[in-house]
Amino acid sequence: MDFGLFALVGLMLGAIASYFLMQIASKKNRESALRQAEMEGEVIKKEKIIEAKDKFIELKEQFEEGVSHKERALENLQKKLNVREFSINSRLKDINVQKQRLDAREDLFERQNRFLKDKNAQLADLHVKQVRALEEISKISAEEAGERLEDAMKAEIRSKSMSYEKEVVEEARLSAKRQAKKIVLETIQRIAAEEVIENSVSVFNIQSDEIKGRIIGREGRNIRAFESLTGVELIVDDTPESILLSCFDPVRREIARLSLDVLVKDGRIHPARIEEVVASMNSKIEDEIVEAGNRTVIDLGIHGLHPELIRMVGRMKYRSSYGQNLLQHSREVANLCATMSAELGLNVKLAKRAGLLHDIGKVPDDEPELPHAILGMKLAEKYGERAEVCNAIGAHHDEVEMNSLISPVVQVCDSISGARPGARREVVESYIRRLKDLEELALSHRGVVKAYAIQAGRELRVMVESEEVDDIQAGDISLSISQKIRDEMTYPGQVKVTVIRETRAINFAK
């Protein structure tokens, strides 16, 4: 019991001693940590002071550099101001000197004016005296003499002016002809175009005549289906290894040719397959039309053209005019217009654009009863082309009045392209008929003895009886024939009508 009590008291005394020892150690640790923190604070304080000093020195240097820079700028500005002030002072001195000179000159002019006034007054008095003396000698008043002199001078001046006017007009006419010929010749020589001739019949070559029977089909069902779907007539005759495709529409003829080529290579020829292939070729040709239009405008450097106009340009590839491929003709006209406009100093881009589009009225999806020039003008207006381009399209066959300088250029270039040898071809019968009609039309006029159509019908020479027709009537006959040709006949380009009146004096020496 006593032992347990002593142990308990020992434990309590040990715990109390440990508590006091821990308190003493904790106090020492706190004091040591406080001293450590104070030392670190002093170090940080010193570092911050050093950093502040460095920052201050840096800002001070920047401020001093900025001040020095501004001082140098002010010095330069002051120097410029001094130079300008010196220049202004020099100009002021020059102006003062010039003002003094002008003042002196004005004084001199004023003295001269006074002198001239005095002299004019003296001359006027002398003139009056001389006029009176002349009136007394000639017995004619000054007014009457002046009127006579004025009439004589007017007659002389009128005669000289008429002669001069005639010379100037003749010289201008010759100069204009020379310049026009020069521009046209240079334009033609700089454009090298292919001579493309098309017709309404295509020849499709086959490997053997056995394929003809397969194309015709049982009781002709294949050929009937093909013709009804394409609108092209197939001519299968005894011609070896060939079939003729006849159609006035080159687009339909090309679709038929491509379809027939696919069918022959595939070997399956029956109405269902024919319908499938023709539909496929229709889509392919439409894509080729758009591609041809895009390629054409890119080649010519024409931008901003409406997609529908581009498609119409592509359709020109499968159209022809008097045997001349329409797209090739339009490209040629566009290049001719660009060259001629450059020579004349006109807008080359607008002229080229109008030249390409001048015949789009020939390739619309529908066929309204309008001249192709008017239809093309309306289409160009519909798709946002400029007024100059629209007028050039509508006026290239004189359907509308020309109101821009590009219009006659397009008309001339269209004639140049169509009149080029080998560019166009007509059927022989219609060609001969047209020449005969030209001659008969000229022979129907009174006083006409002979008429000859020459240069492929582009010139009509008419001989008249000199005793029945005078020179004025010859001009009237030429005008009447040209008007009748324009109103009653169809012809490409233009027809020149030349009326010849010849007077002969014949004698015999015996």
DOTORRO-796702 format. One record per residue: residue in one letter; x, y negated, z of N, C-alpha, C in turn. Coordinates in steps of 0.02 Angstrom, whole numbers, plus 32768, in hexadecimal, padded with zeros to 4 digits. Atoms other than C-alpha are relative to their C-alpha. Layout:
N
AXYZXYZXYZ
...
END
This chain:
510
M802A803C8000800080008000802B7FC38000
D7FD3803A7FFD808A7F88802F80297FFD7FC1
F7FD88000803E80ED7FC07F987FD87FE37FC6
G802A801B8036805D7F997F227FF67FB68007
L800880487FF680467EF07F72803E7FDB7FEA
F7FC18020801580FD7EC77F5B80087FFF7FB4
A7FFB7FFD804A80F47EFE7EA57FD47FCC7FDF
L802E8032801C805E7E907E85801A7FBA8009
V7FE480437FF380B17DFB7ED6803B7FF57FD2
G7FC68007802D814E7E1D7E6D7FEA7FEF7FB9
L8018800E804480EC7E217DCF7FE77FB97FFA
M801A8044800280957D7E7DF780397FCE8000
L7FC8802E8000813A7D2B7E23802580027FBD
G7FDE7FFB804381877D6E7D7E7FD97FDB7FCB
A80298023803380F47D2D7D1B80067FB58007
I7FFA80487FF581017C827D6C80437FE77FE7
A7FBD8014801781BC7C7C7D4B800480007FB4
S7FFE7FFE804B81A47CB17C977FDA7FC57FE2
Y80278039801A81217C2A7C7F80297FC08001
F7FD8803D7FFA81947BA37CC1803A80007FCF
L7FC87FFC803082257BE37C587FE97FF17FB8
M801B800D804481B87BE17BBA7FEF7FB77FF6
Q800F80478005817F7B317BE0803F7FD87FF5
I7FC08023800882337AF97BF3801C80097FB9
A7FE67FF2804482657B507B4E7FD87FDA7FCA
S802C8023803281CF7B067AF280107FB67FFF
K7FF080477FFD81FA7A587B2E80417FF27FDC
K7FC0800A802382AD7A6D7AF27FF880057FB5
N800B7FF9804A826F7AAA7A497FDE7FC27FE3
R8022803C801981FA7A157A3980307FC57FFB
E7FD0803780018284799D7A65803180087FC5
S7FD17FF4803882F979F179E77FDE7FF27FBC
A8024800B803F827379ED795D7FF47FB67FF4
L800B80498007824E79367983803F7FDD7FE9
R7FC1801E80158306790A7975800F80107FB6
Q7FF57FEC80468310796D78D17FD57FD77FD1
A802E8027802A82777913788B80177FB87FFA
E7FE78045800282C0786C78BE803B7FF97FD1
M7FC68002802C8361789578647FEC80057FB6
E80177FF98047830678CE77C57FDE7FC07FEA
G8021803F8012829C783177CB80327FC97FEF
E7FCC8032800F833877C677D3801F800D7FBB
V7FE27FEF804183807823773D7FD17FEB7FC7
I80318012803482DF780D76D87FFA7FB57FF8
K8005804A800182D57756770A803A7FE27FD9
K7FC5801A80248387773976CE7FFA800E7FB4
E80077FEF80488362779576287FCD7FD27FDE
K8033802C801D82C4772E760B801B7FB97FF8
I7FE3804480068323768E762F802F7FFD7FC5
I7FD17FFF803983A976C275B27FDA80007FBE
E80287FFE803E832476EE752F7FE07FBD7FF2
A801F8042800982CC7648754D80337FCE7FE5
K7FCC802E8018837075EB7536800F800D7FB6
D7FF17FEF80478394764C74947FC87FE77FD2
K803A8016802882E37627745480007FB47FF8
F7FFD8049800282F67571748080357FE87FCF
I7FC98014802E839C756774267FEC800D7FB7
E80167FEF8044835075BE738C7FCD7FCD7FE6
L80328031801482BA75497389801F7FBC7FF5
K7FDE80418008832B74B473A080267FFE7FBE
E7FDC7FFE8040839774EC730C7FD07FFA7FC5
Q80318005803682FB750672A07FE57FB97FF9
F801A8044800282B8745C72D180337FD07FE1
E7FCC802C801C835E740872AC8009800C7FB5
E7FFA7FF280488369746472037FC67FE27FD9
G803A801F802182B7742C71D880067FB57FFB
V7FF7804A800082DE737B720980347FEC7FCC
S7FCC80118032837D737C71A07FE680097FB9
H801C7FF58043831E73C5710C7FD27FC77FEC
K802C8038800F829A733E711980277FC07FF4
E7FD6803C800B832172BB7127801F80007FBB
R7FE47FFC8044837472FB70897FCA7FF27FCB
A8037800D803082CA72FD70307FEF7FB67FFD
L800D80487FFE82AB724B706A80367FD97FDC
E7FC98022802383577219702C7FF980067FB4
N80097FF78049833672666F817FC67FD67FE6
L803980288015828C72136F7B80117FB67FFD
Q7FEC80467FFF82D9716E6FAA802C7FF07FC3
K7FD6800A803C835A71836F1F7FD57FFA7FC1
K802D8003803A82D071A86EA17FDA7FBF7FFE
L802480407FFD826E71126EDC802D7FC67FEC
N7FD180358013830970A76ECB800B7FFE7FB5
V7FF67FFD8049832670E66E1A7FC37FE67FDB
R803D80178020826F70CA6DED7FF77FB48007
E800580487FF68273701D6E3A802E7FDA7FD1
F7FD18020802E830D6FF46DD57FE680027FB8
S801B7FFA804382B970366D377FC67FCF7FF5
I803880308006821C6FD06D5A80187FB97FFB
N7FE48044800482826F356D79801D7FF27FBB
S7FE3800A804382DE6F516CD57FC87FF67FCC
R80378008802F82396F666C797FDF7FBC8007
L801D80427FF581F56EC96CCB802A7FC97FDF
K7FD380318021828E6E6A6C8F7FF680027FB4
D800A7FFA804982766EB06BDE7FBE7FE17FEC
I8043801C801081BD6E826BE380017FB48003
N7FFB80497FFC81E66DD26C1B80247FE37FC4
V7FDC8018803B82646DC16B8F7FD380037FC2
Q802C7FFA803A81E66E046B107FC87FCC8002
K803580337FF981606D8F6B56801A7FBC7FE9
Q7FE38040801581D46CFC6B3F80067FFD7FB3
R7FFA7FFF804981F66D336A8C7FBC7FF87FDE
L80438006801D813C6D486A6A7FE57FB98006
D801680457FF881186C9D6AB180217FD27FCC
A7FDD80298033819C6C536A407FE5800E7FBB
R801B7FEF804281566CB469AC7FBA7FE37FF6
E8043801E800680A56C7969D280047FB67FF0
D7FF78048801080E26BC669D280137FF67FB7
L7FEB8006804681366BE4692B7FC5800D7FD1
F803B7FF2802A80976C3468E37FCF7FC68000
E803080387FFC802E6BA4692180177FC67FD5
R7FE68036802A80A16B2668CC7FF780117FB6
Q80097FEB8046809C6B8F682C7FB77FFB7FEA
N8047800580117FDE6B9768327FEB7FB87FF2
R80108047800C7FD26ADB6842801B7FE97FBD
F7FE18012804080496AC967B07FD8801B7FC5
L80277FE180367FE46B4567477FBC7FDE7FF7
K803F802380057F416AED677080087FBE7FD9
D7FF4803F80257F8A6A4A6734800B800E7FB6
K7FF37FEF80467FCA6A9C66957FC080177FDC
N803E7FEA801F7F236AF166757FD17FC67FF1
A8029803B800D7EC96A4D668880197FDA7FC3
Q7FE38022803A7F4169FD660B7FF180277FC0
L800E7FD8803C7F2A6A9065927FB77FFC7FED
A8047800680107E6D6A8665A17FF17FBF7FDD
D800A804080227E7169CE6574801B80027FB9
L7FE27FFC80437EE569F264E37FD5802B7FD2
H802B7FD480297E746A8264A87FC27FDB7FE8
V803C802680137DDC6A1064AA80107FD07FC7
K7FEC802F80347E39698F6444800C80237FBD
Q7FF27FDB803E7E746A1363C67FBF80187FE0
V80407FE9801C7DC36A5C63B47FDB7FC87FDE
R80228039801F7D7C69B0639280217FEC7FBE
A7FDD8011803E7E03698F63137FF080327FC9
L80107FCD80327DE26A3562BB7FB87FFA7FE7
E8046800980157D276A1662BA7FFA7FC77FCE
E80028039802E7D44696D6267801E80127FBC
I7FE07FEE803F7DB769BC61E47FD680327FD9
S80247FCA80237D516A5B61BE7FB57FF57FFA
K8048800E80017CA46A1061D87FD7803C801B
I80227FC67FE27C786AB4623B80087FFB804C
S7FFC80047FB77C4E6AB962F58028803B801B
A7FD87FCB7FE07CB66B21636D7FD8803F800B
E802A7FC57FF57C226B9463957FF880287FC0
E80087FDD803F7C066BBC62DE803F80247FEB
A7FC07FE180117CBE6BDD62C0800D803D802B
G7FF77FC77FD37CC26C4E63597FD5803B7FED
E802D7FCA80157C2C6CB2631C801B80237FC3
R7FE47FE1803D7C7C6CCC6271803D802B8012
L7FC47FDA7FEC7D206D0262C17FEC803F8026
E80177FC67FD97CC36D7563397FE480377FD3
D801C7FCF802E7C626DC962AC803780247FD9
A7FC97FE280267D016DE4624880288032802B
M7FDA7FD47FD47D5B6E2E62DE7FD8803F8012
K80297FC57FF17CC76E9F6309800280327FC7
A7FFF7FD380397CC46EE66259804380247FFB
E7FBE7FE280047D7F6F04625B800A80358037
I7FF87FD17FC87D7B6F5563077FD5803E7FF6
R802C7FC7800C7CE66FC362D7801F80307FCE
S7FE17FD680337D417001623D803B8027801C
K7FC67FDF7FE37DE07025629D7FEB80358033
S80157FD07FCD7D82707A632C7FE2803F7FE1
M801B7FC580217D2270ED62B58037802B7FE4
S7FC87FD9801B7DC3711F6260802680238038
Y7FDC7FE37FC77E18713A63077FD980398020
E802A7FCD7FE37D84719C634A8001803F7FD6
K7FFE7FC6802C7D85720E62B3804280268008
E7FBF7FE07FF87E3F722E62C7800480258043
V7FFC7FE07FBD7E2E725263827FD5803F8002
V802C7FC57FFF7D9A72C86369801E80397FD8
E7FE17FCB80297DF3732562DD803C801F8023
E7FC67FE77FDC7E92733263437FEB802B803B
A80197FD97FC77E30736E63DC7FE480447FE8
R801C7FC2801A7DD573EF6371803780327FEE
L7FC97FD580137E76743363298025801A803D
S7FDD7FEC7FC37EC9743463D37FD880348027
A802A7FD07FDC7E34748E6422800080437FDD
K7FFE7FC080247E337511639880428025800C
R7FBF7FE07FF57EED753063AB8004801D8047
Q7FFC7FE87FBB7EDF753D64687FD3803C800C
A802E7FC87FF97E4775AF645E801C803F7FE1
K7FE27FC580217E9C762263E1803A801B8029
K7FC67FEB7FD97F387625644C7FEA8028803E
I80177FDF7FC47ED8765464EA7FE180447FF0
V80217FC180127E6F76D96493803480347FEA
L7FCD7FD180177F077727643D802A8019803A
E7FD87FEB7FC67F6D772864DE7FD88030802C
T802A7FD57FD87EDA7776653A7FFA80457FE2
I80077FBF80227EC177FF64B8804180278003
Q7FC07FDD80027F7B782564AE8014801B8044
R7FED7FEA7FBD7F8B7836656B7FD48039801A
I802C7FCA7FEA7EFC78B465798006803A7FCF
A7FFC7FC380297F1F796265377FCC80318019
A80377FD57FEB7E8079CA653D7FFB803D7FD4
E800A7FC480287E587A7965057FC37FF77FD4
E80398001802E7DE37A9064727FD98040800C
V80287FC77FEC7D5C7B0464B67FC180037FD6
I803C7FF680287CD57B4964447FD8803A801D
E802B7FCC7FE87C427BAC64857FC6800B7FD1
N803C7FF480297BAB7BFC64337FCD8022802C
S80367FE37FD97B0D7C5464688002804C8001
V7FFA7FB780027B4B7D076450804180158020
S7FC47FE37FE27BC47D6C64BA800580497FEA
V7FF37FBB80157C137E12648680198026803C
F7FEC7FD47FC87C1F7E9C650A801E803F7FE2
N7FDD7FC6801C7C9F7F2064DE7FF6803D802D
I80097FC17FDC7C827FD56511803280327FE6
Q7FCD7FCF80137CF4806D650D7FE780307FCB
S801B7FD080327C8180DD64A87FB77FF07FF4
D8045800E80127BDA80D764517FCE802A8029
E802D7FD97FD77B94815964CA7FDF7FD58036
I801A802B7FCA7B7D80CF654B7FC37FDA7FE7
K80398025801B7B01807864D57FBF80248012
G803D7FDA7FEF7A82810464F17FEE7FFA8049
R800E80067FB87A9480F865AE7FE77FBA8010
I801780457FF57A7D803B65A57FB77FFA7FE9
I80468004801879DE8050653D7FD28026802E
G80287FD97FD2799C80D765B07FC880277FDD
R80367FD8801C790C814E65987FC77FD27FEA
E80358028801F788D80FD6524800C7FB58009
G7FED80477FFD78EC805865387FF07FDF8042
R8014801F7FC178BE803F65EF80397FD7801F
N7FC780257FE2796F800A6624800A7FBC7FDE
I7FF4803E802479837F88659C7FC77FCE800C
R8039802C7FF178D37F4465BC80077FE18046
A7FF7801A7FBB78F67F34667780397FCC8002
F7FC7802D8001799E7EE266547FEC7FBC7FE1
E8013803E802279547E6265DA7FCD7FD98029
S803280247FD878C17E39664C801F7FE0803E
L7FE1801B7FC379327E1D66E380327FC87FF0
T7FCD8032801079BA7DB7668B7FE97FCB7FD0
G8015802F8033795A7D61660080307FFC7FC5
V7FCF7FFD803679E37D9465867FEF803B7FD2
E800F7FCB803179C77DF764E7803E802A7FF3
L7FC97FD2800F7A347E9264D27FF680197FB9
I80037FE980467A5A7EB8641C802D803D7FFA
V7FDB7FC180067A8E7F6F640F7FF6801A7FB9
D80067FEB80467AB17F956358803880317FEF
D7FCD7FD180167B2B7FF962F180477FE68007
T7FBC801B7FF77BBE7F88631C8026802D8030
P7FDD7FD07FD67C4180006362801C7FE0803F
E7FE280117FBF7C6F7FF2641B7FF47FB78014
S801080457FEB7C177F4B64377FB47FF88005
I804680137FF77B707F0564727FFD7FB58002
L8007804980027B357E5364517FCD7FEA8035
L802C801F7FD07AE87DE864DA7FED7FBC7FE5
S8016803D80217A807D5C64907FD27FD9802F
C802A802C7FD77A3B7CC964F6801C7FB97FFA
F7FE9804680057A427C0B64E7801B7FE78042
D7FEB80167FBE7A607BFC65A4804180248013
P7FC17FDE7FF17B197C1F65CA8001801E8046
V80017FE37FBD7AF47C3D66837FE080448000
R80227FBF80047A787CC8665F802B80317FD9
R7FD77FD380297AEC7D0E65DA803C801A8029
E7FC87FEA7FD77B7E7D1366567FE980318035
I801B7FD07FCE7B117D6766DC7FF480447FDF
A800D7FC180237ADD7DE9665A804180247FF0
R7FC07FE080127B917E08662380208020803E
L7FE37FE47FC37BD07E1F66D67FD8803C8019
S802B7FC87FE97B3B7E8E6703800C803D7FD5
L7FF57FC8802D7B557EFA66698044801F800C
D7FBD7FE67FF27C0E7F0A66927FFF802D803F
V80057FD97FC27BE67F4667447FDB80427FF4
L80287FC4800C7B617FC06707802780347FD8
V7FDA7FD1802A7BD3800D6682803880208029
K7FCA7FE47FD77C64802266FD7FE5802F8035
D801D7FD77FCB7BF1806967847FE380417FE4
G801C7FC580207B9B80E1670C7FB7800C8011
R80477FF77FEE7AF380D867657FD87FC87FE0
I8027803180257A7E808166EC7FB780168001
H80487FF57FFD79C78081671A7FE07FC0801A
P802080417FF079467FF7673C800E7FE88047
A7FF480167FBC795E7FF467FA80477FE68009
R7FBA80157FFB7A1C7FEA67EB800B7FC07FD9
I7FF9803D80287A0D7F6667627FE77FC48028
E801B80377FD879A07EFA67D480307FED8038
E7FD1800D7FC97A1C7F0C6864803E7FDB7FE7
V7FC3801F801B7AB37EE067F87FF37FB97FE7
V8010804380197A5E7E4B67A47FF77FCF803A
A8007802B7FC67A2D7E04684E80447FEF801E
S7FBD800C7FE57AE07E19688A80277FD07FD4
M7FDD802D802D7B257DC367EE7FE47FB98002
N801D80437FF87AAB7D32680480207FDB803A
S7FE0801E7FC67AF27D1268B080497FF07FF2
K7FBA800B800F7BA37D256870800A7FC47FD2
I7FFB8038802E7B887CAA67E17FF37FBE8024
E800E803D7FD97B3C7C2B685A803D7FEC8029
D7FC3800F7FDB7BD87C3968C780367FE67FD1
E7FCE801780307C467C25682D7FF17FB97FE8
I8013804480157BE47B8A67FA80177FCD8034
V7FEB802E7FCA7C037B3868A4804D7FFC8002
E7FB7800080007CBA7B6D689E801C7FD87FC6
A7FE88027803A7CD07B2667EF7FF67FB5800B
G800A80477FF17C837A81682880327FE58031
N7FCE80167FCE7CF47A7668C180457FFB7FE2
R7FBD8001801F7D8E7AA2685C80087FC57FD1
T7FFD803880307D637A1E67DA800A7FBE8025
V7FFA80407FDD7D4B798F685680437FFB8024
I7FBE80027FE07DEB79C168B280357FF17FCC
D7FCF800C80357E4E79C7680F80007FB77FE9
L8005804680177E0E791A67DE800A7FCE8037
G7FF5802E7FC97E2878D0688B7FC37FD68010
I803E80247FF27D71789F68A27FE680178044
H80137FEF7FBC7D37789669577FBA7FE5800F
G804080187FE87C91788269B07FC5800F7FD3
L80367FF0802E7C2678D169287FCD802C8025
H80367FDA7FE07B7D791569628004804A7FEB
P7FFC7FB880117B7979D6696B7FD480137FC5
E802C7FEF80387AE779DC68F1801E7FE97FBE
L7FDD8017803C7B4979746873803B802D7FF0
I7FC97FD1800B7BDE79E9688B7FE6803F7FDF
R801E7FC3801E7B6C7A7D68647FEE7FF37FB7
M8011800F80457B2F7A2567C6803F7FFC7FD5
V7FC1800180257BE37A066792801680477FF0
G7FEE7FBA800C7C037AC167A77FD480207FCB
R802D7FE480327B697AEA673D80167FEC7FB9
M7FE9801580437BBB7A8966AE802E80347FE0
K7FD37FCD801B7C357B1A669D7FDB80307FD2
Y80287FD280287BA87B8266547FCF7FDC7FD2
R80288025802F7B5E7AFB65E5802D7FE87FC7
S7FDA801980397B937ABF65397FD77FCB7FDD
S8021803680277B6C7A2764CE801F80017FBB
Y7FE77FF980457B7C7A426412803C802D7FFE
G7FC97FD080007BED7AD66438803A7FED802C
Q7FCA80167FD57C5C7A7164AE7FEE800E8049
N800D7FF17FBA7C697AB065617FF57FC08027
L8014803F7FE07C137A2D65CD802F7FED8039
L7FD280107FCA7C877A3B666380427FE77FE5
Q7FC18016801E7D227A2E65F77FF87FBA7FE2
H800E8042801C7CD3799A659D7FFD7FCB8037
S800680317FCA7CA97943664280437FF38021
R7FBD800A7FE57D5879606688802A7FD47FD2
E7FDA802780317DA2791A65E87FE97FB78001
V801980447FFD7D30788165EF80177FDD8040
A7FE9801E7FC17D5F786566A780497FEA7FFB
N7FB9801380077E197867667E80097FC67FCE
L7FFD8038802F7DFE77F665E77FEB7FBF8021
C8018803C7FDE7D9B777B665280357FE68031
A7FCC80167FD07E24777966D780397FDE7FDC
T7FC8801D80267EAB775766567FEE7FBC7FE3
M8015803E80207E4976D165FA7FF37FCA8035
S800C80327FCB7E13767B669D80427FE6801C
A7FBE80177FE97EC8767666D6801E7FCD7FD0
E7FE6802F80327EF8762166337FDA7FBD8003
L8029803D7FFE7E6975A366487FFF7FDE8044
G7FFF801E7FBE7E88758267007FBF80088026
L80407FF47FDE7DE075CB673A800980338038
N7FFE7FD07FC87DB5763C67CD800680477FE4
V7FF27FBF801E7E0376E3679A7FD580378020
K80267FCB7FDE7DAA774D681E7FB77FFF7FEC
L8046800480147CFD770D67F27FF780177FB8
A80047FED80477D1E772367378005804C7FF9
K7FF87FB780037D5A77D767517FC18023801A
R803D7FE37FE47CC177FC67BD7FC77FFD7FCF
A8036800880317C4977B6673A800C802C7FC4
G7FF27FD580397CA2781466B07FF08049800D
L80107FBA7FEF7C8F78BB670B7FB5800B8003
L80487FF67FF47BD7789F67337FD57FE97FC6
H8029802080337B9F784F668F7FCE80307FDF
D802D7FD080217B4E78F1664D7FDD802E8032
I80217FD37FD17B04793A66EF7FB680067FF1
G80467FFA80137A58791866A57FF3803B7FD2
K80097FC6802B7A7679AE66337FFC80418027
V7FFE7FC27FDA7A817A2C66C37FD57FFE803E
P802A7FFD7FC479EF7A10673B7FDF80448007
D80237FC17FF579927AA267897FBE80027FD9
D803C8004802978F17A676737800F7FD47FC3
E7FF48024803F78E27A18668A7FC87FCD7FF4
P80348032800C78777979669380077FE17FBB
E8000801F80437848791D65F3801F7FBB8004
L7FDB803F7FFD78CD78976605804180087FDA
P7FBD7FFB801E796B786E65A3803380118036
H7FD27FE87FCD79FF78BD65F880257FC88023
A7FDD80397FE17A52781466177FD57FE18037
I802D801C7FCD79BA77D066747FF88030803A
L80067FCF7FCB79A5787266D4803F8003802B
G7FC280017FDA7A5D7871670480067FC3802C
M7FFE803E7FD87A4F77BC67407FD38007803D
K802F7FF87FC779B877E867AD801D80328033
L7FE27FD07FD17A13787F67F780397FDF8027
A7FC980227FDE7AAC7814681E7FE57FCF8035
E801F802C7FCF7A3D779268737FE48027803B
K801E7FD77FCB79E5781B68D5803580188032
Y7FCC7FE47FD47A89785F691A80347FCB8014
G7FD980347FE07AD177B6694C803D7FE77FDB
E7FC7801C80257B49778868C07FFA7FB57FFA
R8000804980057B7B76D268AA7FDD7FE87FC1
A8027801C80377B1A765F6836802880017FBE
E7FD78001803D7BAD765067BA800280457FE0
V7FFE7FBC801B7BB7770E67A87FBD80137FE2
C80437FF080197AFA772067937FF37FDD7FBD
N800B8025803E7AF67698670D802A801D7FC7
A7FD57FE280347B8876E766AE7FE280417FE6
I801F7FC180157B2D778F66AD7FC37FF27FD4
G803D800E80267A8877446670800B7FDB7FC0
A7FF5802B803B7AD776D065EF802E801F7FCD
H7FCE7FE7802F7B50774665987FE180137FBD
H80217FF980417ACD7762650E7FD17FC57FF3
D8026803F800A7A8476B0651A7FB780068013
E80457FFD7FE879E476E865727FF07FC7802F
V8009803A7FD479FD765E65F380367FCD7FF0
E7FD08036800E7A5875B865EC803E8008802C
M7FC17FFC7FDA7B0E75B7662180087FC1802B
N7FF580397FD47B30754966B7804180058028
S7FBE7FFC7FE17BE0757E66E9803480107FCA
L7FCB7FF580317C88758966908011804A7FF8
I7FF27FB880057C93764466B37FD380217FCD
S80317FDF802C7BF9766B6649801A80067FB8
P7FE67FF780447C477644659D803C802E7FFD
V7FC67FD37FFE7CE576A165D17FE980497FFC
V801B7FBC80007C7F773F65F57FE380107FBB
Q801E7FF480427C20772C65508036800D7FCC
V7FCA7FF880327CC1771864EB80248043800A
C7FDC7FC27FF27D1877AA65427FD5803D7FEF
D802D7FCA80147C7F781965268002800A7FB5
S7FFB7FFB80497C8677F1646C8043801C7FEB
I7FBD7FE780117D42781164678004804B800B
S7FFD7FB87FF27D2E78BC64B87FD680287FD0
G802B7FDB802D7C9D78EE644880177FFE7FB8
A7FEB800880457CED78AD63A8804380207FF2
R7FBE7FE2800B7D94790463C37FFA803D7FD3
P80067FC7802F7DB479816336800180438024
G80037FBE7FE27D827A3063687FDC80038042
A802080007FBF7D2979F964067FBA801C7FFC
R80467FEB80047C787A1A63C97FF380257FBF
R80117FDA803B7C287A8F634E7FB480087FFC
E80487FF6800A7B797A9663087FF6803A7FD0
V80127FCC80307B207B1C62A780067FE37FBA
V7FF2801980447B4D7B0E61EE7FC07FE67FE0
E803D801680217A997B0161B57FE97FBC801A
S801680407FE57A6C7A75622D80317FC97FEF
Y7FCE803180147B0E7A1E62037FF47FE77FB9
I800D801480457AE97A1F61487FBF7FDA7FFA
R8041802280017A3479ED616780067FB98019
R7FF780447FE57A6B795861CE80227FD27FCE
L7FDE802980327AE1791B61487FD07FEC7FC7
K8031800F80357A58792860C47FCD7FCD8017
D8031802F7FE679DD78CD6134801D7FB98004
L7FE080427FFE7A5A7840614B80017FDF7FBB
E7FFD801B80447A72782B60907FBA7FED7FE6
E8043800E801779B77835606C7FE27FC28023
L8019803B7FDC799077B460F2801D7FC07FE1
A7FE1803B801F7A0C773A60A27FE37FF37FBA
L80198008804579CA775B5FF07FB77FE77FFF
S804580177FFF7919773060287FFA7FB48001
H800380497FFF79467676603380067FE47FB9
R7FFF801F8042792C76035F9F80457FE37FF2
G7FC0801B801579C975D75F3E803A802F800D
V7FCA7FD07FF27A2E766E5F7C8009802E7FC4
V7FF17FD6803B7A8376C95EEC801B80448015
K7FE17FC27FEA7AED774C5F44800B7FFD804C
A7FF27FFC7FB87B0977885FF680278040800D
Y7FD67FC77FF17B9077FC6039800B8003804C
A7FF17FF47FB97B9D784660E8804580208004
I7FBA7FE87FFC7C56785D6112801380058049
Q7FE57FF77FBC7CC1788761AA7FD08027802C
A802D7FD47FDB7C4D791361E17FC07FDD8017
G803E80227FF07BB878A061DE80077FC68030
R7FF680387FD27C05781A624C80067FBD7FDB
E8000803E80277C0D779A61BE7FD4800A7FC3
L802C7FFF80397B8D7772613980117FC47FD4
R7FEE8035802F7BC8771060A17FC97FF97FCC
V803A800F802A7B3F76BD603C80157FCE7FCA
M7FF2802D80387B5776705F8E7FBE7FE17FE9
V803D802380157AD675EC5F5C800C7FDE7FBD
E7FFD802280407AAE75995EB5800C7FB5800D
S7FED80467FF27B0374EF5EB37FCF7FCE7FE4
E8030802F801D7A7E74A05E457FBF7FFC8027
E803E80007FD979ED74D25EB580097FEB8049
V7FF3800C7FB97A3F74BC5F6080397FCE8006
D7FCA80307FF37AA174245F98802380128042
D7FD87FF07FC57B1C741C602A7FD68002803F
I802A80037FC47A9973ED60AD7FD3803E8003
Q802B7FC480027A25747A60748029803F800E
A7FD57FC67FF17AB874F4607D80088009804B
G7FFC7FFC7FB77ACD74CA61357FBF8019801F
D80427FEA7FE77A1274E161507FF6804B7FF4
I80067FB9800F7A18758C60FA8029802A8031
S7FD57FDC7FD07AA975C3616A7FDE80048044
L802180017FBF7A49758E62057FC2802E8000
S803D7FD8800479A775E261CB8011804A8000
I7FED7FB9800279FF768761A3801780188044
S7FE77FEC7FBE7A58768B624C7FC780078032
Q80397FFB7FD279B4766A62A77FD6803E7FF1
K80267FC48011795A76F462478024803F8017
I7FDA7FC57FE979E7776F626C7FF88008804B
R80077FFC7FB879DD774463247FBA80178016
D80457FF17FEC791F7753632A7FE780447FE7
E801E7FC68020790077E862B7802C803E8001
M7FD47FC780067998785962C28023800F8043
T7FD97FEB7FC679F978BB63468048800D7FE9
Y7FBA7FFB80157AB778AF633C802D7FF6803C
P7FD0800B7FCA7B4E78BA63AF802B7FC37FF2
G7FD4803980097BB9782063CC7FDD7FC77FDE
Q801D803880237B9777926353800C80087FB5
V7FFB7FFD80487B7E777B6298800E7FB97FE7
K7FEE8041801C7BD476EC623D7FE07FF97FBB
V8022800C803F7B6D76A261AF80257FC87FDB
T7FDB803180297BD2764861277FDC7FF67FBE
V80228011803F7B7575F0609B80327FDB7FD3
I7FCE801B80307BE075C960017FDA7FE07FC6
R801D802480397BAA75455F84803A7FE87FD5
E7FC7800C802C7C1E75395EEF7FEA7FDB7FC1
T800E8025803E7C1D74BA5E61803B80097FD1
R7FCA7FF380317C7F74E45DC37FF77FD37FC3
A80008027803D7CAC74745D31802B80257FCD
I7FDD7FD680317CDC74DA5C9680027FDD7FBC
N7FF7801B80447D2174995BF08030802E7FDB
F7FD67FD6802B7D7874EE5B5F802B7FD37FD3
A7FD38024802E7E0E74AD5B00800680297FC0
K7FFF7FDC80417E0074DE5A4880337FE17FD1
END
